[in-house]
Amino acid sequence: MKRVIALMLLSMFSVAMLSGCNTVAGAGKDVQKAGETVEGAAKGN
């Protein structure tokens, strides 16, 4: 029974980590896009 609980906790932790990575990757892309916009505005002036 302990083994089943341990496997369930491990799988839930793995899913949380994978979804967290996707969220961070998405946030990184957003920040990069904002930086490109600022850079473009700076070059235009």
Steps between C-alpha positions, in 0.01 A plus 500: 500500500786737581648431159177598323479825699866576427447443126189720501689781676792466259273515197313806634833673574624420148187642339529816712863547399428450130211745501714745695774480237250574226375801693850635556588444134190692396584784735853510360366535148272783613790684663715448191227641276462803725877553490499485120222759491694736727815444297313578177358817649845608618651447154215692339568813705 
